[in-house]
Amino acid sequence: MPSRFPLAAVLLAVLLGPLAACSSPTNPTPADGPALTCPASLTVESKDGRPVPVSYSTPVAVGGQLPVMVTCTPASGESFPLGSTTVQCRAVDARSRQGTCSFGVTVTAPPRIEVELFVAFGDSLTEGKPAMLQPFDFPGSYPRELQRMLEERYTAQRPTVINEARAGRTAVEGLDDFPGVLLLHAPEAVLLMEGANDIARDDGADQVPIAADAIEEKVLQAQESGAVVFLATLPPQVPEGKRAKGAPFVPLMNDAIRRVASRTKATLVDVHKAFDGKPLADLVDWDGLHLKPAGYLLVAETFFQAIKKELEVEPGASGVFPP
């Protein structure tokens, strides 16, 4: 029997058809799986040469069917060994589709130095006395400052600077003390800065070659014992100072010291040159001979740069030092 409402059914189908055709699921399925973007590679330094915890940002996943789970191996916060490690990351969506990325974490060893035991030998300029002649090994002495610098850079080692200076001692007089110092400490490196007391005499110019010979003898003794030698020129003196009697002969003494360094292959530490262009009033004390704290600090920095250049060990390409 024919429908009682054929026209209504037709009209309803006409009206609803376009709506049904235009509707879509509430959670459409993306055509592609997740894409993963990793953070940039990282470089961190181990202070003691052992593995260190490394934290990094979670990679960003784009696309895929939610939920998308992101995991990385090794995980952020884990300890990474010296050298280079590749972190592998993976994103997995609800349909088990995957996206991957990777980045590098490089852990470098702290800087290393070939030797650790230093002996500083000289006079009151090595003791660290200011013009008022404070107690031995004044806290601002260059050996003290140098010790601090070495400790701050070579954190996986124990660099030690022993101060074996004596106020008033000439380079010639030092010949009597030096063998005992070498025997007592067996230093791996010797730091020499002396000659100021030799040239403070009335015949200062005549004392230059005598002092230079004494300095050279000590350099050779140290080298024969197996020590590396760092030989310094004298800092400038201010002629107006009451203890700067040797000021006119400082250039002669320093030229002789440079020749000793050249003959013996000792490392020259040109302290005098480091003072060039700097206001001496900020560096040299009122007596014209001894240094202010800034002056001793400059001497220490000059020794430090020479030691770093000559004795620092270069790591391999991976940041790990050779055995």
VENMO-V800855 format. One record per pair of residues at least 24 apart in sequence whose C-alpha atoms are under 10 Angstrom apart, sorted by the first residue. I is the first residue (numbers start at 1). J is the second residue. D is the distance in Angstrom with one decimal. If there is no record, write none. Layout:
I|J|D / I|J|D
//
This chain:
27|65|8.8 / 27|66|9.2 / 28|65|8.5 / 29|64|8.0 / 29|65|6.2 / 29|66|9.2 / 29|94|9.8 / 29|95|9.1 / 30|63|7.3 / 30|64|6.0 / 30|65|6.2 / 30|66|9.5 / 31|63|9.2 / 31|64|8.0 / 31|65|9.1 / 32|63|7.1 / 32|64|6.2 / 32|65|8.6 / 32|97|8.4 / 32|98|9.7 / 33|61|9.9 / 33|62|8.7 / 33|63|6.3 / 33|64|4.3 / 33|65|7.1 / 33|68|9.6 / 33|91|9.1 / 33|92|8.2 / 33|93|7.0 / 33|94|9.4 / 33|95|8.3 / 33|96|8.5 / 33|97|5.2 / 33|98|6.2 / 33|99|6.9 / 34|60|9.8 / 34|61|6.1 / 34|62|5.5 / 34|63|4.6 / 34|64|4.1 / 34|65|7.6 / 34|66|9.4 / 34|68|7.6 / 34|69|9.8 / 34|70|10.0 / 34|90|9.5 / 34|91|6.6 / 34|92|7.1 / 34|93|6.6 / 34|96|9.8 / 34|97|7.1 / 34|98|6.2 / 34|99|5.3 / 34|100|8.7 / 35|60|8.3 / 35|61|5.5 / 35|62|5.2 / 35|63|6.3 / 35|64|7.6 / 35|90|9.4 / 35|91|7.6 / 35|92|9.6 / 35|97|9.9 / 35|98|7.9 / 35|99|5.0 / 35|100|7.2 / 35|101|8.7 / 36|60|5.7 / 36|61|4.5 / 36|62|6.4 / 36|63|8.9 / 36|70|8.6 / 36|89|8.1 / 36|90|7.4 / 36|91|6.5 / 36|92|9.8 / 36|98|8.9 / 36|99|5.5 / 36|100|5.7 / 36|101|6.0 / 36|102|9.3 / 37|61|6.5 / 37|62|8.3 / 37|89|9.1 / 37|90|9.9 / 37|91|9.8 / 37|99|9.1 / 37|100|8.0 / 37|101|6.3 / 37|102|8.5 / 37|103|9.8 / 38|72|9.8 / 38|87|9.3 / 38|88|9.2 / 38|89|7.6 / 38|90|9.8 / 38|100|8.7 / 38|101|5.8 / 38|102|6.1 / 38|103|6.5 / 38|104|9.9 / 39|101|9.3 / 39|102|8.5 / 39|103|6.9 / 39|104|9.3 / 40|102|9.3 / 40|103|6.5 / 40|104|7.8 / 40|105|9.2 / 41|86|9.1 / 41|87|9.2 / 41|102|8.9 / 41|103|5.2 / 41|104|4.7 / 41|105|5.8 / 41|106|8.0 / 42|84|9.7 / 42|85|10.0 / 42|103|8.2 / 42|104|6.3 / 42|105|4.8 / 42|106|6.2 / 42|107|8.5 / 43|83|9.7 / 43|84|8.8 / 43|104|8.3 / 43|105|5.8 / 43|106|4.7 / 43|107|5.9 / 43|108|7.3 / 43|319|9.7 / 44|80|9.8 / 44|82|9.6 / 44|105|7.8 / 44|106|6.4 / 44|107|5.0 / 44|108|6.3 / 44|109|9.0 / 45|82|8.7 / 45|106|8.3 / 45|107|5.5 / 45|108|4.7 / 45|109|6.0 / 45|110|6.4 / 45|111|9.5 / 45|319|9.1 / 46|80|9.6 / 46|81|9.0 / 46|82|7.6 / 46|107|6.4 / 46|108|6.0 / 46|109|5.3 / 46|110|6.0 / 46|111|9.8 / 46|155|9.3 / 46|156|8.9 / 47|108|8.9 / 47|109|7.0 / 47|110|5.5 / 47|111|9.0 / 47|153|9.4 / 47|154|8.6 / 47|155|5.9 / 47|156|6.4 / 48|109|7.4 / 48|110|6.7 / 48|111|9.8 / 48|154|9.0 / 48|155|6.2 / 48|156|4.4 / 48|157|8.2 / 49|81|8.8 / 49|82|7.1 / 49|107|9.0 / 49|108|7.9 / 49|109|5.0 / 49|110|6.3 / 49|111|9.4 / 49|155|8.9 / 49|156|6.4 / 49|157|9.8 / 49|320|8.9 / 49|321|9.7 / 50|79|9.3 / 50|80|8.8 / 50|81|6.8 / 50|82|7.0 / 50|107|9.3 / 50|108|9.7 / 50|109|8.0 / 50|110|9.8 / 50|156|9.3 / 51|78|9.4 / 51|79|5.6 / 51|80|5.1 / 51|81|4.2 / 51|82|6.1 / 51|83|9.6 / 51|107|7.8 / 51|108|9.7 / 51|109|9.5 / 52|77|9.1 / 52|78|7.9 / 52|79|4.8 / 52|80|5.5 / 52|81|6.8 / 52|82|8.3 / 52|107|7.8 / 53|77|5.3 / 53|78|5.1 / 53|79|3.9 / 53|80|6.1 / 53|81|9.0 / 53|107|9.9 / 54|78|6.1 / 54|79|6.2 / 54|80|6.7 / 54|105|8.3 / 54|106|9.9 / 54|107|9.1 / 55|79|9.1 / 56|105|9.4 / 58|89|9.2 / 59|89|7.5 / 59|90|8.9 / 59|91|8.9 / 59|100|9.7 / 59|101|8.4 / 59|102|9.3 / 60|91|9.0 / 61|90|9.2 / 61|91|6.7 / 61|92|9.3 / 61|93|9.7 / 61|99|8.1 / 61|100|9.4 / 62|91|9.4 / 62|99|9.3 / 63|93|8.7 / 63|99|9.7 / 64|91|9.1 / 64|92|8.1 / 64|93|5.5 / 64|94|7.7 / 64|95|8.2 / 64|96|9.3 / 64|97|7.5 / 64|98|8.5 / 64|99|9.0 / 65|92|8.9 / 65|93|5.2 / 65|94|5.3 / 65|95|6.5 / 65|96|8.9 / 65|97|8.5 / 66|92|9.3 / 66|93|6.0 / 66|94|5.7 / 66|95|8.7 / 67|92|8.4 / 67|93|5.9 / 67|94|5.7 / 67|95|9.3 / 68|92|5.5 / 68|93|4.2 / 68|94|6.5 / 68|95|9.3 / 68|96|9.1 / 68|97|9.4 / 68|98|9.2 / 69|93|6.4 / 69|94|8.6 / 69|96|9.9 / 69|98|9.6 / 70|98|9.7 / 70|99|9.2 / 70|100|9.3 / 71|100|9.7 / 72|100|9.6 / 72|101|9.3 / 72|102|8.7 / 73|102|9.5 / 79|107|10.0 / 80|105|7.9 / 80|106|8.3 / 80|107|7.0 / 81|105|9.6 / 81|106|8.5 / 81|107|6.6 / 81|108|9.0 / 81|109|9.7 / 81|320|10.0 / 82|106|7.2 / 82|107|4.8 / 82|108|5.8 / 82|109|6.5 / 82|318|8.2 / 82|319|7.2 / 82|320|6.3 / 82|321|9.6 / 83|107|5.2 / 83|108|6.2 / 83|109|8.2 / 83|316|9.3 / 83|317|8.8 / 83|318|5.0 / 83|319|5.6 / 83|320|5.9 / 83|321|9.6 / 84|108|8.5 / 84|317|9.7 / 84|318|6.2 / 84|319|8.1 / 84|320|9.3 / 85|318|10.0 / 106|318|7.5 / 106|319|7.6 / 106|320|9.9 / 107|318|8.4 / 107|319|6.9 / 107|320|8.4 / 108|315|8.5 / 108|316|9.6 / 108|317|9.8 / 108|318|7.4 / 108|319|4.5 / 108|320|6.3 / 108|321|9.0 / 109|155|9.8 / 109|156|8.6 / 109|315|7.9 / 109|316|10.0 / 109|318|9.5 / 109|319|6.1 / 109|320|5.9 / 109|321|7.2 / 110|153|7.8 / 110|154|6.6 / 110|155|6.6 / 110|156|6.5 / 110|157|9.3 / 110|315|9.2 / 110|319|8.9 / 110|320|9.1 / 110|321|9.3 / 111|153|6.7 / 111|154|5.6 / 111|155|7.7 / 111|156|8.0 / 111|157|9.2 / 111|308|9.7 / 111|312|7.1 / 111|313|7.1 / 111|314|7.9 / 111|315|7.9 / 111|319|9.7 / 111|320|9.9 / 111|321|8.9 / 112|153|8.4 / 112|154|5.7 / 112|155|8.3 / 112|156|7.5 / 112|157|7.4 / 112|308|9.4 / 112|311|8.5 / 112|312|5.8 / 112|313|5.5 / 112|314|7.9 / 112|315|8.5 / 112|321|8.3 / 113|150|9.2 / 113|153|9.5 / 113|154|7.1 / 113|156|9.8 / 113|157|8.2 / 113|159|8.7 / 113|307|8.6 / 113|308|7.6 / 113|309|9.9 / 113|310|9.1 / 113|311|5.5 / 113|312|4.3 / 113|313|5.5 / 113|314|9.0 / 114|188|9.1 / 114|189|9.9 / 114|307|9.8 / 114|308|9.7 / 114|310|9.0 / 114|311|5.4 / 114|312|6.2 / 114|313|6.4 / 115|157|9.5 / 115|158|9.6 / 115|159|7.7 / 115|160|9.6 / 115|187|9.0 / 115|188|5.9 / 115|189|7.1 / 115|227|9.3 / 115|228|8.9 / 115|307|9.7 / 115|311|7.2 / 115|312|8.9 / 115|313|10.0 / 116|150|9.1 / 116|154|9.5 / 116|157|7.4 / 116|158|6.3 / 116|159|4.2 / 116|160|6.0 / 116|161|8.3 / 116|187|8.6 / 116|188|6.9 / 116|189|8.1 / 116|311|10.0 / 117|158|8.4 / 117|159|6.0 / 117|160|5.1 / 117|161|6.3 / 117|162|7.8 / 117|185|8.5 / 117|186|8.4 / 117|187|5.4 / 117|188|5.4 / 117|189|6.5 / 117|190|8.7 / 117|227|9.6 / 118|143|9.2 / 118|147|9.2 / 118|159|7.7 / 118|160|6.0 / 118|161|4.6 / 118|162|6.1 / 118|163|8.7 / 118|185|9.0 / 118|186|9.2 / 118|187|5.6 / 118|188|6.1 / 118|189|4.8 / 118|190|5.7 / 118|191|7.1 / 118|227|9.0 / 118|228|9.2 / 118|229|9.6 / 119|143|8.7 / 119|160|8.3 / 119|161|5.6 / 119|162|4.7 / 119|163|6.1 / 119|164|6.6 / 119|165|9.3 / 119|181|8.4 / 119|182|8.6 / 119|185|7.8 / 119|186|8.9 / 119|187|6.0 / 119|188|8.1 / 119|189|6.5 / 119|190|5.0 / 119|191|6.1 / 119|192|8.6 / 119|227|9.7 / 119|229|9.8 / 120|161|6.9 / 120|162|6.1 / 120|163|5.0 / 120|164|5.7 / 120|165|6.8 / 120|187|9.7 / 120|189|8.7 / 120|190|6.0 / 120|191|4.6 / 120|192|6.2 / 120|193|8.1 / 120|230|9.4 / 121|162|8.7 / 121|163|6.7 / 121|164|5.0 / 121|165|4.9 / 121|166|8.1 / 121|171|9.9 / 121|174|8.6 / 121|177|9.7 / 121|178|8.1 / 121|181|8.8 / 121|190|7.3 / 121|191|6.1 / 121|192|5.2 / 121|193|6.8 / 121|194|7.9 / 121|218|10.0 / 122|163|8.7 / 122|164|7.1 / 122|165|4.6 / 122|166|6.5 / 122|167|8.1 / 122|168|9.3 / 122|169|7.4 / 122|170|8.2 / 122|171|7.6 / 122|174|7.8 / 122|178|9.8 / 122|191|8.4 / 122|192|6.1 / 122|193|5.4 / 122|194|5.0 / 122|195|8.3 / 122|196|9.4 / 122|197|10.0 / 123|164|8.7 / 123|165|5.1 / 123|166|4.8 / 123|167|4.7 / 123|168|6.0 / 123|169|5.5 / 123|170|7.2 / 123|171|8.4 / 123|174|9.0 / 123|192|9.6 / 123|193|7.7 / 123|194|6.2 / 123|195|8.3 / 123|196|8.0 / 123|197|7.8 / 124|165|6.7 / 124|166|6.0 / 124|167|4.1 / 124|168|6.5 / 124|169|8.0 / 124|193|10.0 / 124|194|9.1 / 124|196|9.2 / 124|197|9.2 / 124|289|9.7 / 124|290|7.7 / 124|291|9.9 / 125|165|8.3 / 125|166|9.0 / 125|167|7.8 / 125|168|9.6 / 125|193|7.9 / 125|194|8.0 / 125|196|8.5 / 125|234|9.1 / 125|235|9.1 / 125|289|8.4 / 125|290|6.3 / 125|291|7.4 / 125|296|8.2 / 125|299|9.7 / 126|163|7.5 / 126|164|8.3 / 126|165|5.8 / 126|166|8.0 / 126|167|8.4 / 126|191|9.5 / 126|192|8.7 / 126|193|7.1 / 126|194|8.3 / 126|290|9.8 / 126|296|8.7 / 126|299|9.5 / 127|163|6.9 / 127|164|7.8 / 127|165|5.3 / 127|166|6.5 / 127|167|6.9 / 128|163|9.5 / 128|165|9.0 / 128|166|10.0 / 128|167|9.3 / 128|290|8.1 / 128|291|7.8 / 128|292|9.1 / 128|293|8.7 / 128|295|10.0 / 128|296|7.1 / 129|167|8.3 / 129|290|6.7 / 129|291|7.6 / 129|292|8.7 / 129|293|9.5 / 129|296|9.4 / 130|284|8.9 / 130|285|6.7 / 130|286|9.0 / 130|287|8.8 / 130|289|8.9 / 130|290|5.4 / 130|291|5.7 / 130|292|6.1 / 130|293|7.9 / 130|295|10.0 / 130|296|9.3 / 131|242|10.0 / 131|243|8.9 / 131|284|9.1 / 131|285|5.9 / 131|286|6.6 / 131|287|5.8 / 131|288|8.4 / 131|289|7.7 / 131|290|5.6 / 131|291|7.4 / 131|292|8.1 / 132|285|9.2 / 132|286|9.3 / 132|287|8.9 / 132|290|9.1 / 133|167|9.2 / 133|290|9.0 / 136|163|9.3 / 136|165|8.7 / 136|166|8.3 / 136|167|8.6 / 137|162|9.9 / 137|163|7.1 / 137|164|9.2 / 137|165|8.4 / 137|166|9.6 / 138|293|9.6 / 139|293|9.1 / 140|291|9.9 / 140|292|8.6 / 140|293|5.7 / 140|294|8.6 / 140|295|9.4 / 140|296|6.7 / 140|297|7.2 / 140|300|9.7 / 141|291|9.3 / 141|292|9.5 / 141|293|7.6 / 141|295|9.4 / 141|296|5.8 / 141|297|7.5 / 141|299|9.0 / 141|300|8.2 / 142|293|8.8 / 142|294|9.9 / 142|295|8.7 / 142|296|5.0 / 142|297|6.0 / 142|298|8.0 / 142|299|6.0 / 142|300|4.7 / 142|301|8.4 / 142|302|9.7 / 142|303|8.7 / 142|304|9.9 / 143|191|9.2 / 143|296|8.8 / 143|297|9.3 / 143|299|9.1 / 143|300|6.7 / 143|303|9.3 / 144|296|9.5 / 144|297|9.3 / 144|300|8.3 / 145|293|9.8 / 145|296|7.9 / 145|297|6.3 / 145|298|9.4 / 145|299|9.0 / 145|300|5.9 / 145|301|8.1 / 145|304|9.4 / 146|296|9.7 / 146|297|8.1 / 146|298|9.9 / 146|299|8.7 / 146|300|5.0 / 146|301|7.0 / 146|302|9.3 / 146|303|7.4 / 146|304|6.3 / 147|300|8.8 / 147|304|9.1 / 148|300|9.6 / 149|300|8.3 / 149|301|8.1 / 149|304|7.2 / 149|305|10.0 / 150|304|7.4 / 150|307|9.3 / 150|308|8.9 / 153|308|9.6 / 154|312|9.3 / 160|187|9.8 / 161|187|9.4 / 161|189|9.3 / 161|190|9.4 / 161|191|9.3 / 162|187|9.0 / 162|190|9.6 / 162|191|9.8 / 163|191|9.5 / 164|191|9.9 / 165|192|9.6 / 165|193|9.5 / 165|194|9.5 / 167|197|9.1 / 168|196|9.0 / 168|197|6.3 / 168|198|9.3 / 169|194|8.6 / 169|195|8.9 / 169|196|9.2 / 169|197|6.7 / 169|198|8.5 / 170|194|7.2 / 170|195|6.2 / 170|196|7.4 / 170|197|5.1 / 170|198|5.3 / 170|199|8.9 / 170|200|9.6 / 170|211|7.8 / 170|214|9.3 / 170|215|9.9 / 171|195|5.5 / 171|196|8.4 / 171|197|7.7 / 171|198|6.7 / 171|199|9.9 / 171|210|8.7 / 171|211|5.5 / 171|212|8.0 / 171|213|8.9 / 171|214|5.9 / 171|215|6.2 / 171|216|9.8 / 171|218|9.1 / 172|197|9.7 / 172|198|7.8 / 172|207|9.6 / 172|210|7.5 / 172|211|5.9 / 172|212|8.8 / 172|213|8.4 / 172|214|5.3 / 172|215|7.7 / 172|217|9.7 / 172|218|9.8 / 173|198|9.4 / 173|211|9.5 / 173|214|8.5 / 174|211|9.9 / 174|214|7.9 / 174|215|8.6 / 174|218|8.4 / 175|214|6.6 / 175|215|8.3 / 175|217|7.8 / 175|218|6.9 / 175|221|9.9 / 178|217|9.9 / 178|218|7.0 / 178|221|8.6 / 178|222|8.8 / 179|218|8.3 / 179|221|7.6 / 179|222|8.5 / 179|225|9.7 / 181|222|9.9 / 182|221|8.6 / 182|222|7.2 / 182|225|7.6 / 182|227|9.1 / 183|225|8.9 / 186|222|9.3 / 186|225|7.7 / 186|226|8.7 / 186|227|8.1 / 187|222|8.6 / 187|225|8.6 / 187|226|8.3 / 187|227|6.2 / 187|228|8.7 / 188|222|9.1 / 188|223|9.6 / 188|225|8.7 / 188|226|6.9 / 188|227|4.5 / 188|228|6.3 / 188|229|8.8 / 189|222|8.2 / 189|223|9.0 / 189|225|10.0 / 189|226|8.4 / 189|227|4.7 / 189|228|4.4 / 189|229|5.7 / 189|230|7.5 / 189|307|9.5 / 189|311|10.0 / 190|218|9.7 / 190|219|8.4 / 190|222|7.0 / 190|223|8.9 / 190|227|6.4 / 190|228|6.2 / 190|229|4.9 / 190|230|6.2 / 190|231|8.3 / 191|219|9.6 / 191|222|10.0 / 191|227|9.9 / 191|228|8.7 / 191|229|6.1 / 191|230|4.9 / 191|231|6.1 / 191|232|7.6 / 191|267|9.6 / 191|269|9.2 / 191|303|8.3 / 191|307|9.9 / 192|218|8.8 / 192|219|8.2 / 192|229|7.5 / 192|230|6.2 / 192|231|4.9 / 192|232|6.0 / 192|233|8.9 / 192|268|9.8 / 192|269|9.3 / 193|230|8.7 / 193|231|6.3 / 193|232|5.0 / 193|233|6.5 / 193|234|6.7 / 193|235|9.4 / 193|257|9.5 / 193|269|9.1 / 193|271|9.2 / 194|231|9.0 / 194|232|7.9 / 194|233|8.0 / 194|234|7.1 / 194|253|9.7 / 194|257|9.5 / 195|233|8.9 / 195|234|7.5 / 195|246|9.6 / 195|250|8.8 / 195|253|7.1 / 195|254|8.9 / 195|257|9.0 / 196|233|9.9 / 196|234|7.1 / 196|235|9.1 / 196|237|9.5 / 196|244|9.2 / 196|245|9.4 / 196|246|6.8 / 196|247|8.8 / 196|249|9.1 / 196|250|7.7 / 196|253|8.4 / 196|289|8.6 / 197|244|9.9 / 197|245|9.4 / 197|246|7.8 / 198|246|8.2 / 198|249|9.9 / 198|253|9.4 / 199|244|9.8 / 199|245|7.9 / 199|246|5.0 / 199|247|8.2 / 199|248|8.8 / 199|249|6.3 / 199|250|7.6 / 199|252|9.4 / 199|253|7.7 / 200|243|8.2 / 200|244|7.4 / 200|245|5.1 / 200|246|4.1 / 200|247|7.9 / 200|248|9.5 / 200|249|8.4 / 200|250|9.6 / 201|245|7.4 / 201|246|7.1 / 202|245|8.3 / 202|246|8.6 / 203|246|9.6 / 203|249|9.9 / 204|245|8.7 / 204|246|6.5 / 204|247|9.5 / 204|248|8.7 / 204|249|6.6 / 204|250|9.4 / 204|252|9.7 / 204|253|9.4 / 205|246|8.8 / 205|248|8.6 / 205|249|6.0 / 205|250|9.3 / 205|252|7.5 / 205|253|8.3 / 206|249|9.6 / 207|249|9.4 / 207|253|8.8 / 208|249|7.9 / 208|250|9.1 / 208|252|6.9 / 208|253|5.5 / 208|254|9.1 / 208|255|9.5 / 208|256|7.3 / 208|257|9.3 / 209|252|9.1 / 209|253|8.0 / 209|256|7.1 / 209|257|9.5 / 211|253|8.2 / 211|256|8.9 / 211|257|9.2 / 212|253|7.5 / 212|254|9.2 / 212|255|9.6 / 212|256|6.1 / 212|257|6.3 / 212|258|9.6 / 212|259|8.9 / 212|260|7.1 / 213|256|9.1 / 213|257|9.4 / 213|260|8.2 / 215|256|9.8 / 215|257|7.9 / 215|260|7.8 / 215|261|9.7 / 216|256|9.9 / 216|257|8.4 / 216|259|9.5 / 216|260|5.9 / 216|261|8.1 / 216|263|8.8 / 216|264|7.6 / 216|266|9.6 / 217|260|9.6 / 217|264|9.8 / 219|260|8.6 / 219|261|8.6 / 219|264|7.4 / 219|265|9.5 / 219|266|7.4 / 220|264|7.2 / 220|265|9.9 / 220|266|9.1 / 223|264|8.9 / 223|265|9.8 / 223|266|8.6 / 228|265|9.8 / 228|266|7.4 / 228|267|8.2 / 228|307|9.9 / 228|310|9.7 / 228|311|9.3 / 229|261|9.1 / 229|264|9.4 / 229|265|8.7 / 229|266|5.3 / 229|267|6.3 / 229|268|8.7 / 229|269|10.0 / 229|307|9.9 / 230|261|8.6 / 230|265|9.7 / 230|266|6.0 / 230|267|4.8 / 230|268|6.0 / 230|269|6.3 / 230|270|9.9 / 230|303|7.8 / 230|306|8.0 / 230|307|8.0 / 230|310|9.7 / 231|257|7.7 / 231|258|8.5 / 231|260|8.7 / 231|261|6.7 / 231|265|9.9 / 231|266|6.4 / 231|267|6.0 / 231|268|5.0 / 231|269|5.7 / 231|270|8.2 / 231|271|9.6 / 231|303|9.2 / 232|257|7.6 / 232|258|8.5 / 232|261|8.9 / 232|266|9.8 / 232|267|8.4 / 232|268|5.9 / 232|269|4.4 / 232|270|5.6 / 232|271|6.0 / 232|272|8.4 / 232|299|9.2 / 232|302|9.2 / 232|303|8.1 / 233|257|6.3 / 233|258|7.3 / 233|261|9.9 / 233|268|7.7 / 233|269|6.5 / 233|270|5.3 / 233|271|5.4 / 233|272|5.8 / 233|273|8.4 / 233|274|10.0 / 234|269|9.6 / 234|270|8.0 / 234|271|6.2 / 234|272|5.7 / 234|273|9.3 / 234|299|9.7 / 235|270|8.7 / 235|271|5.7 / 235|272|4.4 / 235|273|8.1 / 235|274|8.4 / 235|275|7.1 / 235|276|9.7 / 235|283|9.8 / 235|284|8.9 / 235|289|8.6 / 235|290|9.2 / 235|291|8.8 / 235|295|8.8 / 235|296|9.8 / 235|298|10.0 / 235|299|8.2 / 236|271|8.7 / 236|272|6.0 / 236|273|9.0 / 236|274|9.9 / 236|275|7.4 / 236|276|8.9 / 236|280|8.3 / 236|283|9.6 / 236|284|8.2 / 236|288|8.7 / 236|289|7.9 / 236|290|9.8 / 236|291|9.7 / 237|272|9.7 / 237|280|8.6 / 237|284|7.3 / 237|285|9.4 / 237|287|9.0 / 237|288|5.3 / 237|289|5.2 / 237|290|8.2 / 237|291|9.2 / 238|280|7.8 / 238|281|8.9 / 238|284|7.4 / 238|285|8.8 / 238|286|8.6 / 238|287|8.0 / 238|288|4.4 / 238|289|6.8 / 238|290|9.7 / 239|287|9.1 / 239|288|6.4 / 239|289|8.7 / 240|286|8.8 / 240|287|8.0 / 240|288|6.6 / 240|289|9.9 / 241|284|9.5 / 241|285|8.4 / 241|286|6.2 / 241|287|4.3 / 241|288|3.9 / 241|289|7.0 / 241|290|9.7 / 242|286|8.1 / 242|287|5.1 / 242|288|6.6 / 242|289|8.2 / 243|286|9.1 / 243|287|5.3 / 243|288|6.0 / 243|289|5.7 / 243|290|8.3 / 244|286|9.9 / 244|287|6.8 / 244|288|5.0 / 244|289|5.1 / 244|290|8.8 / 245|288|8.8 / 245|289|8.5 / 246|288|9.9 / 246|289|8.7 / 247|288|8.5 / 247|289|8.3 / 267|303|10.0 / 267|306|7.6 / 267|307|8.8 / 267|310|8.0 / 268|303|9.3 / 268|306|8.0 / 269|299|9.1 / 269|302|6.7 / 269|303|6.2 / 269|304|9.4 / 269|305|8.9 / 269|306|6.4 / 269|307|9.1 / 270|299|9.2 / 270|302|7.4 / 270|303|8.6 / 270|306|9.1 / 271|298|8.1 / 271|299|6.1 / 271|300|9.1 / 271|301|9.4 / 271|302|6.3 / 271|303|8.0 / 272|299|8.9 / 272|302|9.7 / 273|302|9.5 / 274|298|7.4 / 274|299|7.9 / 274|301|9.2 / 274|302|6.9 / 275|299|8.8 / 275|302|9.8
//
